[in-house]
Amino acid sequence: MQKLISSAALLGLIGGAVLSASDCNDLNTSNILSFNQVVSGMSVVRDFEFGTDSDRNIHNTTDLASYFCVYGIAGTTVVNGEWGIYPGGPSSSCGTFNTTNWTFANRSMQLVATVNGNYNGSTLKAGDLNTGQITTQDTYLPGVSTSGGNYKAYAFEIDMQFPNIPGAWPAFWLYTRDPMAIPRDASEIDMLEFEIGLNGQTSQDAAFATHGPGVGTPTYDLLNTFSIYNNGTNWATTHHKYQCYWTTDYRYTYLDGALLQAIPFTWTSHGGAAIAAPQVIANLAIGPFGSHLASNYPASMDITHITVWGR
């Protein structure tokens, strides 16, 4: 029987204790805390509710610019072998949001991938697409005082739906805000990632990798060796909630409230100093995999909210 985390063990972790082998018991999965149980009693640090309705708090790109920046690598060139260009930067310290790649419906925001002026009208190629992305102005690091707060643990949630097209690479992740912070390392938390078309991956393959020298061996794990969860669900057909609970020494992955993985993890960039604390990033990348067709665009990643809790 697989080793599972009991409610008592996870509650202990919430209090800051370190998970050990003795904390795991052969228990029914009903004894594992849901994400809602984990965040119960935590402080809401940020609650970004996107949409034009009056009860939302991020109604347009002006509101967006009060709390978010464009991706730090935004500009006019292709990066990371991607097909899309991230527009909007760096005309100012935070860049500029346009109303084509960042759009708003009544109760959601769309990060939109569109064909740009580089397209010759016949064969789509790398650099022929612009695509939306957002990064928080605040940073977050458990146990370290940053602009996002001074908490021993954080929880993050995005409610979103992504396009099921070849090359779609939607992501919600944590990465060092200042890429020039030395000595920065590979510390990174992918709170969700899909790479449709890469090595046969589809919209059923939800990836939740944890990167860097501070990664340990999972103590509870429903992911495969590539950090992918596939239970046969097509995750692109509707909205889902992708969640992460992060302490000073552990990362917990949740999907729609259910625990998928518990893994030891320490953020080691710049020795865990505040200068290398990560920002929250949400983006619709278009990867160099799959068959790209101009007729697939515009394509949107639809986000209803992003919430951050602290404890």
C-alpha positions as CSV (number, residue, x, y, z in Angstrom):
1,M,0.0,0.0,0.0
2,Q,1.2,3.5,-0.8
3,K,2.4,5.7,2.0
4,L,0.0,8.5,2.6
5,I,0.1,11.6,4.7
6,S,-2.3,11.7,7.6
7,S,-4.3,14.8,8.6
8,A,-2.3,15.1,11.7
9,A,1.0,14.9,9.8
10,L,0.0,17.6,7.4
11,L,-1.3,19.8,10.2
12,G,2.1,19.4,11.8
13,L,3.7,20.6,8.6
14,I,1.4,23.6,8.5
15,G,2.8,24.4,11.9
16,G,6.3,24.3,10.4
17,A,7.5,20.8,11.4
18,V,9.6,18.8,9.0
19,L,8.0,15.7,7.4
20,S,9.8,12.5,8.3
21,A,9.2,8.9,7.4
22,S,7.4,8.4,10.7
23,D,4.8,11.0,9.7
24,C,3.6,8.7,6.9
25,N,1.1,6.0,7.6
26,D,-0.8,3.4,5.6
27,L,-4.1,5.3,5.7
28,N,-7.1,5.7,3.5
29,T,-6.8,8.8,1.2
30,S,-9.8,10.3,3.0
31,N,-7.4,11.1,5.9
32,I,-5.4,13.5,3.6
33,L,-6.2,17.1,4.0
34,S,-7.9,18.8,1.0
35,F,-6.5,22.1,-0.2
36,N,-9.5,24.0,1.3
37,Q,-8.6,22.4,4.7
38,V,-5.0,23.5,4.3
39,V,-5.9,27.1,3.6
40,S,-8.6,27.3,6.3
41,G,-7.4,29.8,8.8
42,M,-4.7,31.2,6.6
43,S,-4.5,34.9,5.8
44,V,-5.5,36.0,2.3
45,V,-2.5,38.0,1.1
46,R,-3.8,38.7,-2.4
47,D,-7.0,37.8,-4.1
48,F,-7.1,38.9,-7.7
49,E,-10.6,38.5,-9.2
50,F,-10.5,39.2,-12.9
51,G,-13.4,40.5,-15.0
52,T,-15.4,43.6,-15.9
53,D,-18.3,42.9,-13.4
54,S,-18.5,45.3,-10.6
55,D,-17.7,42.7,-7.9
56,R,-14.4,41.9,-9.5
57,N,-11.2,43.8,-8.6
58,I,-9.1,43.6,-11.7
59,H,-11.3,45.0,-14.4
60,N,-8.9,46.1,-17.1
61,T,-5.2,46.5,-18.1
62,T,-5.0,49.6,-15.9
63,D,-6.0,47.7,-12.8
64,L,-3.7,44.9,-14.0
65,A,-0.7,47.2,-14.1
66,S,-1.2,48.2,-10.4
67,Y,-0.2,44.7,-9.3
68,F,1.4,42.9,-12.2
69,C,4.2,43.4,-14.7
70,V,4.8,41.9,-18.1
71,Y,7.2,38.9,-18.2
72,G,10.8,40.0,-17.5
73,I,11.9,38.6,-20.9
74,A,9.2,40.6,-22.8
75,G,10.4,42.3,-26.0
76,T,10.5,41.6,-29.7
77,T,12.6,38.4,-29.9
78,V,11.8,34.7,-29.5
79,V,13.2,33.1,-26.3
80,N,13.6,29.6,-25.0
81,G,12.9,28.2,-28.5
82,E,9.3,29.3,-28.3
83,W,7.2,30.4,-31.2
84,G,5.5,33.3,-29.4
85,I,6.9,36.7,-28.5
86,Y,6.0,38.2,-25.2
87,P,4.9,41.8,-26.0
88,G,4.9,44.8,-23.7
89,G,8.4,45.4,-22.5
90,P,10.5,47.0,-21.5
91,S,9.0,50.5,-22.2
92,S,8.9,51.0,-18.4
93,S,10.1,49.2,-15.3
94,C,7.0,46.9,-15.5
95,G,6.3,47.0,-19.2
96,T,3.0,47.8,-20.9
97,F,-0.1,45.8,-21.3
98,N,-2.0,46.0,-24.5
99,T,-5.7,45.2,-25.1
100,T,-5.1,42.5,-27.7
101,N,-3.1,40.0,-25.7
102,W,-4.7,40.8,-22.4
103,T,-8.5,41.0,-22.6
104,F,-11.4,40.9,-20.1
105,A,-14.8,39.2,-20.0
106,N,-17.4,39.6,-17.3
107,R,-15.8,37.3,-14.9
108,S,-12.4,36.4,-16.3
109,M,-9.2,37.7,-18.0
110,Q,-7.7,36.1,-21.1
111,L,-4.1,35.8,-21.9
112,V,-4.3,35.7,-25.7
113,A,-2.0,34.3,-28.3
114,T,-2.4,36.1,-31.6
115,V,-0.7,36.1,-35.1
116,N,1.5,39.2,-35.4
117,G,2.8,41.3,-38.3
118,N,5.8,39.0,-38.9
119,Y,3.5,36.3,-40.4
120,N,3.9,36.2,-44.2
121,G,0.4,34.8,-44.8
122,S,1.4,31.3,-45.8
123,T,3.6,29.3,-43.4
124,L,3.6,30.1,-39.7
125,K,7.0,30.3,-38.1
126,A,8.7,31.0,-34.8
127,G,8.2,34.7,-34.0
128,D,4.9,35.0,-35.8
129,L,2.9,35.0,-32.6
130,N,2.4,37.4,-29.7
131,T,1.2,36.0,-26.4
132,G,0.0,37.3,-23.1
133,Q,1.6,36.8,-19.7
134,I,1.6,38.4,-16.2
135,T,4.0,38.4,-13.3
136,T,3.3,39.7,-9.8
137,Q,5.1,42.8,-8.6
138,D,5.3,41.2,-5.2
139,T,7.6,38.3,-4.4
140,Y,7.0,35.4,-1.9
141,L,9.5,33.2,0.0
142,P,8.5,31.2,3.1
143,G,10.5,32.3,6.1
144,V,11.9,35.4,4.5
145,S,10.4,38.9,4.6
146,T,9.6,40.1,1.0
147,S,7.2,42.6,-0.6
148,G,4.6,39.9,-0.5
149,G,4.7,39.4,3.2
150,N,6.6,37.6,6.0
151,Y,5.0,34.2,6.4
152,K,6.4,30.7,7.1
153,A,4.2,29.2,4.4
154,Y,2.3,30.3,1.4
155,A,-0.5,28.8,-0.7
156,F,-1.3,29.7,-4.3
157,E,-4.3,29.0,-6.5
158,I,-5.2,29.7,-10.1
159,D,-8.6,28.9,-11.7
160,M,-8.1,28.7,-15.4
161,Q,-8.9,27.0,-18.7
162,F,-6.4,26.7,-21.5
163,P,-6.7,26.1,-25.3
164,N,-6.3,22.6,-26.6
165,I,-4.1,23.3,-29.6
166,P,-0.7,21.9,-30.7
167,G,2.1,23.8,-29.1
168,A,0.0,25.3,-26.2
169,W,2.3,25.7,-23.2
170,P,0.2,27.3,-20.4
171,A,1.9,27.7,-17.1
172,F,1.5,29.0,-13.6
173,W,4.8,29.0,-11.8
174,L,7.2,30.6,-9.3
175,Y,10.6,31.9,-10.4
176,T,13.2,34.4,-9.3
177,R,11.9,37.9,-10.1
178,D,15.4,39.3,-10.7
179,P,17.1,36.9,-13.2
180,M,20.4,38.8,-12.7
181,A,20.4,38.0,-8.9
182,I,23.7,36.3,-8.4
183,P,24.2,33.5,-7.6
184,R,20.8,32.6,-8.9
185,D,20.2,28.9,-9.5
186,A,17.5,26.6,-11.0
187,S,15.1,26.9,-8.1
188,E,11.6,26.9,-9.6
189,I,8.1,25.6,-8.8
190,D,5.8,24.7,-11.7
191,M,2.4,24.9,-10.1
192,L,1.0,23.8,-13.4
193,E,2.3,23.3,-16.9
194,F,1.0,21.7,-20.1
195,E,3.1,21.1,-23.2
196,I,0.7,19.9,-25.8
197,G,2.6,18.0,-28.5
198,L,5.8,17.5,-26.7
199,N,6.8,13.9,-26.7
200,G,3.2,12.9,-27.3
201,Q,1.8,14.9,-24.4
202,T,-1.8,15.9,-24.6
203,S,-4.2,18.1,-22.6
204,Q,-4.6,15.1,-20.3
205,D,-0.9,15.4,-19.1
206,A,-0.7,18.0,-16.3
207,A,2.9,18.6,-15.2
208,F,4.0,19.8,-11.8
209,A,7.8,19.8,-11.7
210,T,9.9,21.2,-8.9
211,H,13.4,22.3,-9.9
212,G,16.7,23.1,-8.3
213,P,19.4,21.7,-6.0
214,G,17.0,21.8,-3.0
215,V,14.6,19.1,-4.4
216,G,14.3,15.9,-2.4
217,T,12.5,12.6,-2.8
218,P,8.7,12.7,-2.7
219,T,7.1,11.3,0.4
220,Y,3.7,11.1,-1.3
221,D,3.5,10.9,-5.1
222,L,0.8,10.4,-7.7
223,L,2.9,11.9,-10.5
224,N,5.0,9.9,-12.9
225,T,8.8,10.1,-13.3
226,F,8.3,13.2,-15.5
227,S,6.2,14.9,-12.8
228,I,3.1,14.4,-14.9
229,Y,-0.4,13.5,-13.6
230,N,-2.7,11.8,-16.1
231,N,-5.9,10.2,-14.8
232,G,-7.6,10.3,-18.2
233,T,-9.2,13.7,-17.7
234,N,-9.1,16.2,-20.5
235,W,-8.1,19.2,-18.5
236,A,-8.7,21.7,-21.3
237,T,-12.5,21.2,-21.6
238,T,-13.4,23.4,-18.6
239,H,-11.9,25.5,-15.8
240,H,-9.9,23.7,-13.1
241,K,-8.1,24.9,-9.9
242,Y,-4.3,24.4,-9.8
243,Q,-2.9,24.8,-6.3
244,C,0.3,24.8,-4.3
245,Y,1.1,24.8,-0.6
246,W,4.7,25.8,0.1
247,T,6.6,25.8,3.4
248,T,10.3,26.5,4.1
249,D,11.1,22.9,3.4
250,Y,8.2,21.3,1.5
251,R,6.1,21.7,-1.6
252,Y,2.6,20.2,-1.8
253,T,0.9,20.0,-5.2
254,Y,-2.9,20.1,-5.5
255,L,-5.4,19.8,-8.4
256,D,-9.0,20.7,-7.8
257,G,-8.4,20.4,-4.0
258,A,-6.8,16.9,-4.1
259,L,-3.2,16.3,-3.1
260,L,-1.0,14.9,-5.9
261,Q,2.5,15.2,-4.4
262,A,4.4,16.1,-1.3
263,I,8.1,16.7,-1.9
264,P,10.9,18.1,0.2
265,F,12.1,21.4,-1.3
266,T,14.2,24.3,-0.2
267,W,14.6,27.5,-2.3
268,T,18.3,27.9,-2.7
269,S,18.7,30.8,-5.2
270,H,21.2,33.3,-3.7
271,G,21.2,31.2,-0.6
272,G,17.5,31.8,-0.1
273,A,17.9,35.6,0.2
274,A,15.1,37.9,-0.4
275,I,16.8,39.3,-3.6
276,A,16.2,36.0,-5.3
277,A,12.6,35.5,-4.0
278,P,10.2,34.3,-6.7
279,Q,7.3,36.1,-8.3
280,V,4.2,34.4,-9.4
281,I,4.0,34.0,-13.2
282,A,1.0,33.0,-15.4
283,N,1.6,32.7,-19.2
284,L,0.4,31.2,-22.3
285,A,3.5,30.2,-24.1
286,I,3.6,28.6,-27.6
287,G,6.2,25.9,-27.6
288,P,8.4,24.6,-30.4
289,F,6.4,21.3,-30.5
290,G,3.3,20.2,-32.4
291,S,1.9,21.4,-35.7
292,H,1.4,25.1,-35.7
293,L,-1.4,26.6,-37.9
294,A,-2.4,30.2,-38.2
295,S,-6.0,29.1,-38.1
296,N,-5.6,28.0,-34.4
297,Y,-5.3,31.7,-33.4
298,P,-6.3,33.7,-31.5
299,A,-6.2,31.3,-28.6
300,S,-6.8,32.1,-25.0
301,M,-5.9,31.1,-21.5
302,D,-8.9,32.1,-19.5
303,I,-8.3,33.0,-15.8
304,T,-11.0,33.8,-13.2
305,H,-8.8,34.4,-10.2
306,I,-5.3,34.0,-8.7
307,T,-5.2,33.9,-4.8
308,V,-2.3,33.9,-2.4
309,W,-2.6,32.9,1.2
310,G,0.0,33.2,4.0
311,R,0.5,31.5,7.4
